[in-house]
Amino acid sequence: MPEVTQAALLPQYAELLKTVEIKATTATEAALIRDRIVRNISSYRNLELKTNIPWWWIAAIHSLECNLSFSQHLANGDPIDRPTIYQPRGIPAGTWEECAIAALKLKPWLNSEIDWLNPLSCIYAAERYNGLGYQMYRSVKSPYVWAGTNHYSMGKYIADGAWSVTAVSEQIGVVPIWMALGINLQQQAKPEPRVEGISISISDVSNLEGKMKTDFLVDVAQYYDRKPHQIAALKWLQTQIPDGILDKFKDEFSPPAPIGGSVGMVAATPVKFTSDFAADQYEKLCKYSKSGVANLETKTNYYSQRDNYTQPSRTCNSSSSAMLLDWWLRASGQEGLGGDDEYLRRLLAIGDTIYHENQTALIEQYGFKSKWLDSAQITQADFDRVDGLLDNGFPVTVNIAHRGTDSAPTGGHVILLIARRKSEGTYIANDPYGKLSSGYTDTNGQFSLISRSSFRARWQGGHRVLS
């Protein structure tokens, strides 16, 4: 067994960095992750001030653990509005920052053993944060660190202690994320973030004092025409401005709400997506918002079908559709449903709850045009579409065979997928009837976990989207 101390691993990292490259197939995704991190950089900087851990290190861990969602625990991706139920268990519910601080405090070695001025030590911290099993038992480089680079191709742990030689990590590791952010991993000093297109570093700011005209920013605005170097420069400048000043600026100069009921304005700061279909869904959802902007950080509410006033054993479609509609309403700045009872009453006035066309008709009464996509022959493109929606913040109603085994599933049931943990290969669902994994003996289906293999075996090919 190889030695797995930090001192033993740092030379290995140094050798790997000499030849590391981001794969061409993952360069676009790395850039999108970079843009999402930069857009939320103030949250990471605030956490750095409270933990003394570099913001860019925290941001990469956030990407691996939570797909950059601020509604999940940094420790393991569990929802932040309840204590963690998976390892590490028992981290209390709270704000994202509170939960993140609690997660980092569980690793006291981060501030006692890690030299944050040494990028090699930062790499060790990330690999140890995920676990040193690859160093101890496998010849494969840890995908948590190297996936998306030329140093990783396949092989990963698909669950605690469960190894697959053919499984391939779907996530990009911390090293290519840092490379996309412009972190210099070769130098033995605190890496400075470099925004693509400009070479100025944070330490250069003081040298600019007294050299700018009073109206310098006025000149910038006058000649701004969204050229790449201009966008990059302004992104960097935004990271240097305190949150309070930015908030005041946005309040003062944000475009006014549309007049006369007009909707569909483009968001002032466009959201970056890893899926073209998700980008299209976002554009459609924005049209229902008076401000022209939808909030993809909106949390889903859970509605159980078991307490429905009628037909509690067969109203899964209505309860799941109500959860999705409630999210669409609140994400577009409108008042939510507050429950599924009134929705069910209105649905039954149209027809039977089991028919998707009846759900479509009722959802339109609430103001949303949608459709139920149903694939008789499920292809990889269908799975990619659902995964893309989840990865970009959208919940998705789907139909599954909920009885029998994965090898011989039966039945028909509708649930709401709300997220997925790519690192574990699991989906998180709000199942209105309970937890599939318990055979529905556990009747609380909120945050129910479904393995990727089980979902692939049971999905019947349908899901609802905005049309």
Stockholm file with secondary structure:
# STOCKHOLM 1.0

chainA/1-467         MPEVTQAALLPQYAELLKTVEIKATTATEAALIRDRIVRNISSYRNLELKTNIPWWWIAAIHSLECNLSFSQHLANGDPIDRPTIYQPRGIPAGTWEECAIAALKLKPWLNSEIDWLNPLSCIYAAERYNGLGYQMYRSVKSPYVWAGTNHYSMGKYIADGAWSVTAVSEQIGVVPIWMALGINLQQQAKPEPRVEGISISISDVSNLEGKMKTDFLVDVAQYYDRKPHQIAALKWLQTQIPDGILDKFKDEFSPPAPIGGSVGMVAATPVKFTSDFAADQYEKLCKYSKSGVANLETKTNYYSQRDNYTQPSRTCNSSSSAMLLDWWLRASGQEGLGGDDEYLRRLLAIGDTIYHENQTALIEQYGFKSKWLDSAQITQADFDRVDGLLDNGFPVTVNIAHRGTDSAPTGGHVILLIARRKSEGTYIANDPYGKLSSGYTDTNGQFSLISRSSFRARWQGGHRVLS
#=GR chainA/1-467 SS CCCCSHHHHHHHHHHHHHHCCBCTTTHHHHHHHHHHHHHTHHHHHHHHHHHCSCHHHHHHHHHHHHTTCTTBCTTTSCBTTSCCCSSSTTCCCCCHHHHHHHHHHTCTHHHHTCCTTCHHHHHHHHHHHHCSHHHHHCSSCCHHHHTTBTTCCSCEEEETTEEESSCCCCSCCHHHHHHHHTCCTTSSSCCCCCCTTCCCCGGGGGGGTTTSCTTHHHHHHHHCCCCHHHHHHHHHHHHHSCHHHHHHHHHHHSCCCCSTTCCCCCCSSCCCCSCHHHHHHHHHHHTTSTTSCCCTTCCCCCCCGGGCSSCTTSCHHHHHHHHHHHHHHHHTTSCCCSSSHHHHHHHHTTSCTTCHHHHHHHHHHTTCCEEEEECSSCCHHHHHHHHHHHHTTCCEEEEECCEECSSSEECCEEEEEEEEETTTTEEEEECTTCCGGGTTCSCCCTTEEEEHHHHHHHEEEEEEEEC
#=GC SS_cons         CCCCSHHHHHHHHHHHHHHCCBCTTTHHHHHHHHHHHHHTHHHHHHHHHHHCSCHHHHHHHHHHHHTTCTTBCTTTSCBTTSCCCSSSTTCCCCCHHHHHHHHHHTCTHHHHTCCTTCHHHHHHHHHHHHCSHHHHHCSSCCHHHHTTBTTCCSCEEEETTEEESSCCCCSCCHHHHHHHHTCCTTSSSCCCCCCTTCCCCGGGGGGGTTTSCTTHHHHHHHHCCCCHHHHHHHHHHHHHSCHHHHHHHHHHHSCCCCSTTCCCCCCSSCCCCSCHHHHHHHHHHHTTSTTSCCCTTCCCCCCCGGGCSSCTTSCHHHHHHHHHHHHHHHHTTSCCCSSSHHHHHHHHTTSCTTCHHHHHHHHHHTTCCEEEEECSSCCHHHHHHHHHHHHTTCCEEEEECCEECSSSEECCEEEEEEEEETTTTEEEEECTTCCGGGTTCSCCCTTEEEEHHHHHHHEEEEEEEEC
//
